[in-house]
Amino acid sequence: MRTDEDGVIGLLGEPNRRAIFEFLARRPSSVGEIADRLPISRPAVSQHLKVLKDGGLVVSRAEGNRRIYRLDPDGVAAMRAWLDGVWNEALASFHKVAEQTVADEAATTEHPDQEQP
């Protein structure tokens, strides 16, 4: 499984690949089922699925003479954990800035004649 430092989020930057990912989030599907619903060819769907599979976001299983693709829960969970970490860091930074702004405003209100750096 690739971590997002390796670019898993980047895999979803390509619009057709993202559409395939979103389609598979709704239901497992074959290449043909995906191609029938999206404006891209079966070979293109297969290429995108290979990239998503190599990136750890999709798995497949044989069913008769075709393969059924679905999202890999472990890969999606790892991507979500990475996003949660980024989000938590952003919230912590925002909280620090907000607290500093409040402290600066309070200091200005208490001592209006002093210059602030």
LOFIKE-775797 format. One record per residue (C-alpha): x, y, z; residue number from 1. Coordinates in nm, 2 decimals, m for minus. Each point is the difference from the previous one (the first is absolute). Layout:
% residues N
X; Y; Z; NUM
...
***
This chain:
% residues 117
0.00; 0.00; 0.00; 1
0.13; 0.34; m0.10; 2
m0.02; 0.28; 0.25; 3
m0.12; 0.33; m0.12; 4
0.35; 0.14; 0.02; 5
0.04; m0.23; m0.31; 6
m0.29; 0.17; m0.17; 7
m0.31; m0.21; 0.06; 8
m0.21; 0.32; 0.00; 9
0.16; 0.09; m0.33; 10
m0.15; m0.32; m0.15; 11
m0.34; 0.16; 0.04; 12
0.11; 0.32; m0.17; 13
m0.08; m0.15; m0.34; 14
m0.37; 0.06; m0.07; 15
m0.08; m0.34; m0.16; 16
0.19; m0.18; 0.27; 17
m0.19; 0.19; 0.27; 18
m0.33; m0.08; m0.18; 19
0.09; m0.37; 0.01; 20
0.09; 0.02; 0.36; 21
m0.33; 0.17; 0.08; 22
m0.19; m0.26; m0.21; 23
0.17; m0.28; 0.19; 24
m0.09; 0.17; 0.33; 25
m0.36; m0.06; m0.09; 26
0.04; m0.36; m0.11; 27
0.25; m0.26; m0.11; 28
0.01; m0.02; m0.38; 29
0.17; m0.16; m0.30; 30
0.20; 0.20; m0.26; 31
m0.30; m0.03; m0.24; 32
m0.25; 0.13; 0.25; 33
0.22; 0.30; 0.08; 34
0.07; 0.07; m0.37; 35
m0.37; m0.02; m0.08; 36
m0.07; 0.28; 0.26; 37
0.30; 0.23; m0.08; 38
0.10; 0.17; m0.32; 39
0.33; m0.20; m0.03; 40
0.10; m0.33; m0.17; 41
0.04; m0.33; 0.17; 42
0.38; 0.01; m0.05; 43
0.01; 0.34; 0.16; 44
m0.20; m0.13; 0.30; 45
0.23; m0.29; 0.03; 46
0.31; 0.23; 0.00; 47
m0.16; 0.22; 0.27; 48
m0.09; m0.30; 0.21; 49
0.35; m0.13; m0.02; 50
0.13; 0.34; 0.13; 51
m0.25; 0.00; 0.28; 52
0.08; m0.36; 0.09; 53
0.38; 0.07; 0.00; 54
m0.07; 0.29; 0.22; 55
m0.19; m0.22; 0.25; 56
m0.34; 0.16; m0.04; 57
m0.17; m0.28; m0.20; 58
0.00; m0.38; 0.02; 59
m0.15; m0.26; m0.24; 60
m0.13; m0.35; 0.01; 61
m0.07; m0.25; m0.28; 62
m0.36; m0.07; m0.07; 63
m0.04; m0.24; m0.29; 64
0.18; 0.14; m0.30; 65
0.02; 0.36; 0.13; 66
0.14; 0.19; 0.29; 67
m0.21; 0.20; 0.25; 68
0.17; 0.31; 0.14; 69
m0.08; 0.16; 0.33; 70
0.16; 0.26; 0.23; 71
0.26; m0.14; 0.23; 72
m0.12; 0.09; 0.35; 73
0.36; m0.01; 0.14; 74
0.13; 0.24; m0.27; 75
m0.30; 0.23; 0.04; 76
0.05; 0.00; 0.38; 77
0.37; 0.08; m0.03; 78
m0.09; 0.29; m0.24; 79
m0.26; 0.12; 0.25; 80
0.24; m0.02; 0.29; 81
0.25; 0.21; m0.19; 82
m0.27; 0.26; m0.08; 83
m0.12; 0.00; 0.36; 84
0.36; 0.07; 0.11; 85
0.03; 0.29; m0.25; 86
m0.33; 0.14; 0.11; 87
0.09; m0.03; 0.37; 88
0.32; 0.19; m0.06; 89
m0.19; 0.27; m0.19; 90
m0.25; 0.04; 0.28; 91
0.28; 0.01; 0.26; 92
0.17; 0.28; m0.20; 93
m0.32; 0.19; m0.04; 94
m0.06; m0.03; 0.37; 95
0.34; 0.14; 0.08; 96
m0.05; 0.29; m0.24; 97
m0.34; 0.08; 0.15; 98
0.13; m0.01; 0.35; 99
0.29; 0.23; m0.09; 100
m0.24; 0.24; m0.17; 101
m0.22; 0.02; 0.30; 102
0.30; 0.05; 0.23; 103
0.13; 0.27; m0.23; 104
m0.33; 0.18; m0.01; 105
m0.03; m0.03; 0.38; 106
0.34; 0.15; 0.04; 107
m0.08; 0.29; m0.24; 108
m0.33; 0.07; 0.19; 109
0.18; 0.00; 0.34; 110
0.29; 0.21; m0.11; 111
m0.11; 0.21; m0.30; 112
0.31; 0.23; 0.01; 113
0.25; m0.28; m0.04; 114
0.11; m0.10; m0.34; 115
m0.04; m0.36; m0.10; 116
0.28; m0.18; m0.19; 117
***
